[in-house]
């Protein structure tokens, strides 16, 4: 029992030491993270303040330039007021030119399509004539071959008839003679 109490006491001390160490580590890590975060925040703050200062300087410079260029701006405003009339004038001119160009292109395209269509028709007619001539040739050749075939059949018949007449009858395999 004493051993158990000692063992329990040792475990308790060890657990307490472990917890204290964990707490110290936690506190150290937390403090370190906060320090890092604070440093990062300070860096970010300095960076933002620097950017803000640059932007303020740039804005001030732009404002000074705008004031200095007020006369130039007035001239530009007058030119801007003239723009609608210029746009209308250029629109009318551009429309006339575009219409003229499109009419020319359309005329050329139409003529080209007519010529291409006529050429296609001519080619097809030539092809039809060529195929008709070829068909006639093939028909003549077929008739010629048919007549030769008929002659060949007639010659074979005559030869078979002469052969049968010359041998004096038909012999059937197996040794029986028929007269």
C-alpha positions in Angstrom: 0.0 0.0 0.0 2.8 2.3 0.8 4.3 1.5 -2.5 1.1 2.4 -4.2 0.9 5.7 -2.3 4.5 6.4 -3.3 3.9 5.4 -6.9 0.7 7.5 -6.9 2.6 10.4 -5.4 5.4 10.1 -7.9 2.9 9.9 -10.8 1.1 12.9 -9.3 4.4 14.9 -9.1 5.3 13.8 -12.6 1.9 14.8 -13.9 2.2 18.1 -12.1 5.6 18.7 -13.6 4.4 17.7 -17.0 1.4 20.1 -16.7 3.6 22.9 -15.5 6.0 22.3 -18.5 3.0 22.1 -20.9 1.6 25.4 -19.4 5.1 27.0 -19.7 5.3 25.8 -23.3 1.8 27.0 -24.0 2.5 30.4 -22.5 5.8 30.6 -24.3 4.2 29.7 -27.7 1.3 32.1 -27.0 3.7 34.9 -26.1 5.9 34.1 -29.1 2.9 34.0 -31.5 1.6 37.3 -30.1 5.0 38.8 -30.5 5.2 37.6 -34.1 1.6 38.8 -34.8 2.4 42.2 -33.2 5.6 42.4 -35.3 3.7 41.4 -38.4 1.0 43.9 -37.6 3.6 46.7 -37.0 5.2 45.8 -40.4 1.8 45.8 -42.1 0.9 49.1 -40.3 4.2 50.7 -41.4 3.7 49.4 -45.0 0.1 50.8 -45.1 1.1 54.1 -43.6 3.9 54.3 -46.2 1.5 53.5 -49.0 -1.0 56.0 -47.6 1.7 58.6 -47.5 2.6 57.8 -51.2 -1.0 58.0 -52.2 -1.5 61.3 -50.4 1.6 62.8 -52.1 0.4 61.5 -55.4 -3.0 62.9 -54.8 -1.6 66.2 -53.9 0.6 66.2 -57.0 -2.4 65.4 -59.2 -4.5 68.1 -57.6 -1.7 70.6 -58.2 -1.5 69.5 -61.8 -5.3 69.7 -62.2 -5.3 73.3 -60.9 -2.3 74.1 -63.2 -4.1 72.6 -66.2 -7.5 74.2 -65.7 -7.1 76.3 -68.9 -6.2 73.3 -70.9 -9.2 71.5 -69.5 -11.5 74.4 -70.6 -10.0 74.0 -74.1 -10.7 70.3 -74.1 -14.2 70.9 -72.9 -14.8 73.2 -75.9 -13.5 70.5 -78.2 -15.7 67.9 -76.5 -18.7 70.1 -77.2 -17.7 70.1 -80.9 -17.5 66.3 -81.1 -21.2 65.5 -81.8 -21.1 67.7 -84.9 -17.8 66.1 -86.0 -19.2 62.6 -85.3 -22.3 63.3 -87.4 -20.2 64.7 -90.3 -17.8 61.7 -90.2 -20.8 59.3 -89.8 -22.4 60.7 -92.9 -19.1 60.6 -94.9 -18.3 57.1 -93.7 -21.8 55.9 -94.5 -21.6 57.2 -98.0 -18.2 55.6 -98.5 -19.2 52.3 -97.0 -22.4 52.2 -99.1 -20.4 52.8 -102.2 -17.8 50.2 -101.3 -20.5 47.7 -100.4 -22.3 48.3 -103.7 -19.1 47.8 -105.7 -18.3 44.6 -103.7 -21.8 43.3 -104.1 -21.7 44.0 -107.9 -18.3 42.2 -108.2 -19.4 39.3 -106.0 -22.7 38.9 -108.0 -20.8 38.9 -111.3 -18.3 36.4 -109.9 -21.0 34.1 -108.7 -22.8 34.3 -112.0 -19.6 33.4 -113.8 -18.8 30.6 -111.4 -22.4 29.3 -111.8 -22.1 29.4 -115.6 -18.7 27.7 -115.4 -20.2 25.0 -113.2 -23.1 24.5 -115.6 -20.7 24.3 -118.5 -18.5 21.8 -116.7 -21.5 19.7 -115.8 -22.8 19.8 -119.4 -19.3 18.7 -120.6 -19.3 15.9 -118.1 -22.7 14.8 -119.2 -21.7 14.7 -122.8 -18.5 12.9 -122.0 -20.4 10.3 -119.9 -23.0 9.9 -122.7 -20.2 9.2 -125.2 -18.6 6.8 -122.8 -22.0 5.1 -122.3 -22.4 4.7 -126.0 -18.9 3.2 -126.3 -19.6 0.8 -123.5 -23.0 -0.2 -125.0 -21.3 -0.8 -128.4 -18.6 -2.8 -126.7 -21.2 -4.8 -124.7 -23.1 -5.6 -128.0 -19.8 -6.6 -129.6 -18.9 -8.8 -126.7 -22.4 -10.3 -126.6 -22.2 -11.2 -130.2 -18.8 -12.8 -129.7 -20.2 -14.7 -126.7 -23.1 -15.9 -128.8 -20.7 -17.0 -131.5 -18.6 -18.8 -129.0 -21.6 -20.6 -127.6 -22.7 -21.6 -131.1 -19.2 -22.8 -131.9 -19.1 -24.9 -128.6 -22.5 -26.4 -129.5 -21.4 -27.3 -133.0 -18.2 -28.8 -131.6 -20.2 -30.8 -129.1 -22.6 -32.0 -131.8 -19.7 -33.0 -134.1 -17.9 -34.7 -131.3 -21.1 -36.7 -130.4 -21.6 -37.6 -134.0 -18.0 -38.5 -134.5 -17.9 -40.9 -131.6 -21.1 -42.4 -132.5 -22.9 -42.0 -129.3 -22.5 -40.9 -125.8 -20.5 -43.0 -123.4 -21.5 -43.0 -119.8 -19.1 -43.7 -117.2 -19.4 -47.1 -115.8 -19.0 -49.1 -119.0 -22.6 -48.9 -120.6 -22.7 -47.8 -124.2 -25.7 -46.0 -125.5 -26.2 -45.7 -129.3 
